[in-house]
Amino acid sequence: MTPQIRMFTLALGLGAGVSFTALAQPMGGPMPFAALDGDGNGLISQQEFDAFHQTRRPGGGPGMPAFADFDQDGDGQLTPAELSAGQQARMQQRGGMGRDMPDLADFDRDGNGWLDEQEFYEGRGQRIAERSQQGYMMRNLASAPSFEEVDSNGDGRVDAEEFAAAQAQHQRQNWGPSPD
């Protein structure tokens, strides 16, 4: 039995609730919230978190994320914002890919937990200006996704999950998958 079939069988047999899209994702890089939210209730339990990561790296090993590192309020469940913040912290710790990546809060001027189109473009413009002044090369600006592309559900808002998914896609395009 191949490792992929074994992981798939394990996920189904344990009732892990891992979606088929999660299994189809390339190994590495931040996963979208929905890939970890096995029961679709809008929160990730420690059981869902652990089951998902076991399918990605059976037996654990170095670099395996810890649920407690993501659960900022210690309530035993992850929100999209907590997952995104934890993913950002892990990327910054690794250096290279994800280094100094903004999170949703950096763009969310009114603090309501989501971005409208104006906040999105103002935040992007401010970030580009800051990075340019710091001497960073401004590559691939023409290929930056539009608000409509990042707003994957088309509701006129970009939430933490959509923001993290757009960043993960950007990183995969520019750097390839991460080592874990």
C-alpha positions in Angstrom: 0.0 0.0 0.0 1.4 3.4 -1.0 1.9 6.1 1.7 -0.8 8.2 0.0 -3.4 5.4 0.1 -2.4 4.6 3.7 -3.0 8.2 4.7 -6.3 8.4 2.9 -7.4 5.2 4.5 -6.3 6.4 7.9 -8.2 9.6 7.5 -11.4 7.8 6.4 -11.1 5.1 9.0 -10.6 7.4 11.9 -13.3 9.7 10.8 -10.8 12.5 10.8 -13.0 14.7 8.7 -10.2 15.8 6.4 -11.7 17.1 3.2 -10.6 15.7 -0.2 -9.4 19.2 -1.2 -7.0 19.1 1.8 -5.5 15.9 0.6 -5.2 17.2 -2.9 -3.2 20.3 -1.7 0.5 20.3 -2.3 2.5 19.3 0.7 3.8 22.4 2.4 2.6 26.0 2.8 -0.3 27.2 4.9 -3.5 25.3 4.4 -6.9 27.0 4.1 -9.1 27.0 7.2 -11.7 24.8 5.5 -9.1 22.1 5.0 -8.6 21.7 8.8 -12.3 22.4 9.8 -13.3 18.8 9.3 -16.9 19.2 10.6 -17.4 22.5 8.9 -18.6 24.3 12.0 -16.4 27.3 11.6 -14.0 26.3 14.4 -11.0 23.9 14.5 -10.8 21.6 17.5 -7.5 20.1 18.7 -8.7 16.7 17.4 -9.3 18.1 13.9 -6.0 19.9 14.0 -4.1 16.8 15.1 -5.9 14.5 12.7 -5.1 16.8 9.8 -1.4 17.1 10.6 -1.1 13.4 11.1 -2.4 12.9 7.5 0.3 15.3 6.3 3.1 13.9 8.4 2.3 10.5 9.9 4.2 9.9 13.1 4.9 13.6 13.7 8.5 14.7 13.8 10.4 17.9 14.1 8.6 21.0 13.0 5.2 19.5 13.6 2.9 22.4 14.7 1.4 22.4 18.2 -2.2 23.3 18.6 -1.4 25.4 21.7 0.8 27.7 19.6 -2.2 28.6 17.5 -4.9 28.8 20.2 -4.3 32.3 21.3 -7.2 32.6 23.7 -6.7 29.0 25.1 -10.4 28.1 24.5 -9.5 24.8 22.8 -10.8 25.9 19.4 -9.2 27.9 16.6 -10.9 30.6 14.7 -9.9 31.6 11.2 -8.0 34.6 12.6 -6.1 32.4 15.1 -5.1 29.9 12.4 -4.0 32.7 10.1 -1.9 34.4 12.9 -0.3 31.1 13.8 0.5 30.3 10.2 2.1 33.8 9.8 4.2 33.3 13.0 5.4 29.9 11.7 6.4 31.3 8.4 8.3 34.2 10.0 10.1 31.8 12.3 11.3 29.7 9.3 12.6 32.8 7.5 12.6 33.0 3.8 9.2 32.2 2.6 6.6 34.3 4.4 9.2 36.6 6.0 7.5 39.8 7.1 4.2 38.9 5.5 1.4 41.1 6.6 -1.7 39.7 8.3 -5.3 40.8 8.0 -5.0 43.1 11.0 -2.3 45.1 9.2 -4.8 46.0 6.5 -8.0 46.1 8.7 -8.2 49.8 9.5 -11.5 49.7 11.3 -10.7 46.5 13.3 -13.9 44.7 12.3 -12.1 41.5 11.3 -12.6 41.8 7.6 -11.6 44.0 4.7 -13.8 45.8 2.3 -12.4 46.8 -1.1 -11.2 50.2 0.0 -9.3 48.8 3.0 -7.8 46.1 0.8 -6.4 48.5 -1.8 -5.3 51.2 0.8 -3.5 48.5 2.9 -1.8 47.2 -0.2 -0.8 50.7 -1.3 0.6 51.5 2.1 2.6 48.2 2.2 4.0 48.7 -1.2 5.1 52.3 -0.3 6.7 51.1 3.0 8.5 48.2 1.3 9.7 50.4 -1.5 11.1 53.0 0.9 12.9 50.2 2.8 14.7 49.3 -0.4 12.8 46.2 -1.4 12.5 45.4 -5.1 8.9 45.6 -6.1 8.6 42.6 -8.3 5.4 41.0 -9.7 3.1 43.9 -8.7 1.3 43.5 -12.0 0.3 39.9 -11.1 -1.0 40.8 -7.6 -4.5 39.4 -7.1 -7.4 41.8 -7.3 -9.9 42.2 -4.5 -12.4 40.1 -6.4 -9.8 37.2 -6.7 -9.0 37.3 -3.0 -12.8 37.6 -2.0 -13.2 33.9 -3.0 -16.9 33.7 -1.8 -17.9 36.9 -3.5 -19.5 38.5 -0.5 -17.7 41.8 -0.8 -15.5 41.1 2.2 -12.1 39.5 2.7 -12.0 37.5 5.9 -8.9 36.0 7.7 -9.3 32.7 5.8 -9.5 34.3 2.4 -6.6 36.6 3.2 -4.4 33.6 4.4 -5.4 31.5 1.4 -4.4 34.3 -1.0 -1.0 34.7 0.8 -0.5 30.9 0.7 -1.2 30.9 -3.1 1.2 33.8 -3.6 3.9 32.0 -1.7 3.4 28.8 -3.6 3.7 30.7 -6.9 6.8 32.7 -5.9 8.7 30.2 -3.7 7.2 26.8 -4.0 6.0 24.6 -1.1 7.5 25.0 2.3 9.5 22.2 3.9 6.7 21.2 6.3 
